[in-house]
Structures are given as C-alpha cells and as structure tokens.
C-alpha cells in the first residue's frame, strides 16, 4: 500500500482520538485500532515510516505508531 495512504489513514484515526481529554488513552485507542484492523504489512510500513522521520504524521499519530507492538516477521 502507498505510504501516503497509510499516513492519511493514521492521521484520520488520530484526529478522531485527539478529542479524548486523556492523552494516554488517546494513544492507547489509536494503537488498539491499528492493531485490530491493520494487517501486519501495513503496520510494518507505517512503523518504518515513523522511524525514518515521518514528518507527515501528526504528533499524536506518530507517538501511537511508535508504540505499536512489534509485528512478527512470519505475520
């Protein structure tokens, strides 16, 4: 999947959760959503993008992406 599409998706998810007054809960909500609904390949791509700088990610999206649990190579 194109990284631009993944960035748009995660920024949209973050925009939804940024209304949560508890920052930690917002991050947890984004992580939970991505973990449940994104396939492992998508998660690996967005994590690699964030680790490479990910300047097009919102601050909240980047924080959540960098807190995703590792995806096994077999997945």
C-alpha positions as CSV (number, residue, x, y, z in Angstrom):
1,X,0.0,0.0,0.0
2,X,1.3,3.5,-0.7
3,X,2.7,5.2,2.3
4,X,0.8,8.4,1.6
5,X,-2.5,6.4,2.0
6,X,-1.3,4.8,5.3
7,X,-0.3,8.3,6.6
8,X,-3.7,9.7,5.7
9,X,-5.4,6.8,7.4
10,X,-3.4,7.0,10.7
11,X,-3.8,10.8,10.8
12,X,-7.5,10.4,10.4
13,X,-7.6,7.9,13.2
14,X,-5.6,10.2,15.4
15,X,-7.9,13.1,14.6
16,X,-10.8,11.1,15.9
17,X,-9.0,10.1,19.2
18,X,-7.5,13.6,19.8
19,X,-10.8,14.6,21.3
20,X,-10.1,12.3,24.3
21,X,-9.0,14.5,27.2
22,X,-6.7,11.8,28.4
23,X,-3.6,11.8,26.1
24,X,-2.5,8.3,27.2
25,X,-6.0,6.9,26.4
26,X,-6.0,8.6,23.0
27,X,-2.6,6.9,22.2
28,X,-3.9,3.6,23.5
29,X,-7.1,3.9,21.4
30,X,-5.1,4.5,18.2
31,X,-2.7,1.7,19.0
32,X,-5.7,-0.6,19.6
33,X,-7.4,0.4,16.4
34,X,-4.4,-0.2,14.3
35,X,-3.5,-3.5,16.0
36,X,-7.1,-4.8,15.4
37,X,-7.8,-3.5,11.9
38,X,-4.5,-3.2,10.0
39,X,-2.7,-6.1,8.5
40,X,0.9,-6.8,9.6
41,X,2.4,-5.5,6.4
42,X,0.6,-2.1,6.8
43,X,1.8,-1.9,10.4
44,X,5.4,-2.7,9.5
45,X,5.3,0.0,6.7
46,X,3.9,2.8,8.9
47,X,6.3,2.0,11.8
48,X,9.3,2.1,9.4
49,X,8.0,5.4,8.0
50,X,7.7,6.9,11.5
51,X,11.1,5.7,12.5
52,X,12.6,7.3,9.3
53,X,11.2,10.6,10.5
54,X,7.5,10.5,9.4
55,X,7.3,14.3,9.3
56,X,3.9,14.0,7.6
57,X,2.4,12.2,10.6
58,X,0.6,14.2,13.2
59,X,2.3,14.2,16.6
60,X,-0.3,12.0,18.1
61,X,-0.3,9.6,15.2
62,X,3.5,9.3,15.3
63,X,3.5,8.7,19.0
64,X,0.9,5.9,18.7
65,X,2.7,4.3,15.7
66,X,5.9,4.2,17.6
67,X,4.1,2.5,20.5
68,X,2.7,-0.3,18.3
69,X,3.6,-3.8,19.4
70,X,6.2,-5.5,17.2
71,X,4.9,-7.5,14.3
72,X,6.5,-10.9,13.8
73,X,8.3,-11.5,10.5
74,X,6.1,-14.5,9.9
75,X,2.9,-12.4,10.0
